[in-house]
Amino acid sequence: MTNSIKLHVNGHEHEIEVALNTPLLYVLRNQLQLNGPKFGCGLQQCGACMVLKDGESVPSCRLPVSAVSKSKIRTLEGLADINGSLHKVQQAFIDEQAAQCGYCLNGMIVAAVALLEKNDKPSDDEIRKKLALNICRCGIHSRVIKAVKKAASN
């Protein structure tokens, strides 16, 4: 059974027809065509599906769409400014070459943005703790930490 629900995503309101227990990730990717968040493990354990929910990074693969109807959601696509300039975290990841295969990139960037919006000068330990839910099998962790520190200094 589907219901009409309003979602506030990347500064725009969307009204969609969906079963209320549908994971937010599926709605973002399949109905709103936002492909920044990725399907990784489906168990909220890898971080590939991270989004910002009212400023906090949260996994979206098991989060029912009904739980976010009153929230502001931002995806990787919603981080750039109106002129299309990349968010300082996105730019820092490019500058520090903090990507290999790119699968974890969405979650790493989203988590870093959430961290820097609350703490503009995080320590290495605070960065590691915030990014702990984001699994990277390519081993770019040291570059990611450098990128977050660079973004924090901008």
ZIQUIUR-V954591 format. One record per helix or strand of 3 or more residues. SS is the DSSP state (hx for helix, st for strand). FROM is the first residue (numbers start at 1). TO is the last residue. If there is no record, write none. Layout:
BEGIN
SS & FROM & TO
SS & FROM & TO
END
This chain:
BEGIN
st & 3 & 9
st & 12 & 18
hx & 24 & 31
st & 50 & 53
st & 56 & 59
hx & 65 & 68
st & 72 & 74
hx & 76 & 78
hx & 88 & 95
hx & 105 & 118
hx & 124 & 131
hx & 141 & 153
END
